[in-house]
Amino acid sequence: MITGYEVVAKALAQQGCTHVFGIVGIPVIELGTAFQGEDMNYFGFRMETPASYAAGIHGYMTKRPGVCLAVSGPGMTNCISGMANALTNKWPMICLGGASDSSLEGQGGFQEFDQLACAKPVTKYAARPSSVEHIPIIVERAVRMSMYGTPGPVYIDLPHNLLYAKVPEENVRYLPKVEMLPPLHLSPTLVTQTIDLLKSAKNPLVIVGKGIAYADAHDEIRSFVEQT
């Protein structure tokens, strides 16, 4: 049998996440130990806010997401500034927020709070796994979302009962590591050929934006093209 917190640690380790910054407390105490069991570097902080900034800076320096670990409720909300900083600066990072027992939702569970609602405005992606078996899927997607396209922060909500649930280890399937996208190299020859083609064009077409949001600019674009 394997626990939810062990699956979280294994999934992140297999995705190449090496550094975790944060605070251990209810309900993520054993998660911090599980990270160390996977040879990940765990750095304990005295407050989640600087830990979230550290995770973002790690993402900036390595191009792979740093991980921030927070306890539930106020601990998670202390990470919002760090996630907003990573979002505006386009740095990959993952914030893991412990959460109250989902089976007690609406009953005043320990530090119960709508953490997903708080995370969504300052992240590219925010989700809560529905089961222990679902954790590796959410982790892989979070890593990919943090790195691909415009890099940025993501958030994973981890309820107490999910972290401590146990399932047969053979039921858990881990996804392949998300690799860095290869850098795009444009041949100087192609650049020169493109410029020459534009210079020799007799009826160039300029397309600005897309969709009906730019419909009002249609006449202005046509006038510009005709003048060109």
C-alpha positions, 0 to 999 in steps of 0.5 A: 500500500502507498499513501497519497503524500508518498505518491505526491513526492514520487510524482514530483521527483519523477518530474525532475523537481529537486527543490522544495521550499516551505513549512511543514504542518497540518496536514503536510507534515509527512509530505515534507519527510516524503520529499526527503525520502525521494532525495529532494532538497527540502528547505524549511522557512518560517513563513510561506511568503518568502518560501513562495518567492524562493520557489519562483526564483528557483524556477527562473534560474533553472527553467524548471518549477521550484516547489513551495509547500504550505499548510492549509488556510492562512498558510496557503494564502501567504503564498499568493504574493509569491505566485503573483510574482511568478505570474507577472515575471513568467517564472515556473513554480508549483505551490502545494497547499495542504487543505482541510478534509474534503469529506468535512467540506462546509462543516467547519473543518480545520482551517477550511477555506476555498483555496482553489478560488484564491489561487486561480487569479494568480496561477496558470492552472489550479486543481485538486486531485480526485483520488490518489491514483489521480495525483500523478496526472495532476502533477504532470499537467502542473509541471507541463503548464508551468513550463510550456507556453508562457511559464508561470505558477500553478497550484495543487490543492491537497486535502488531508484525507487525500494525503493520508489515503492508501491504495495498492501501489500497483494501481498508481501510474506515473507519467513520463517526465516533462522535458524542456522544449527545444529552443527554436533556431531560425536560420539567418538565410530564412530571415533574409529570404523572408525580408526580401519576399516582403520587400518585393510583395506587390499586394501585402496582406496585414492581419492584426489579431483574430476574431470579432474583437478586431472587426471594428478595425477592419476598415483601418486595416484595409486602408493601411494595406491599400496605402502600402 
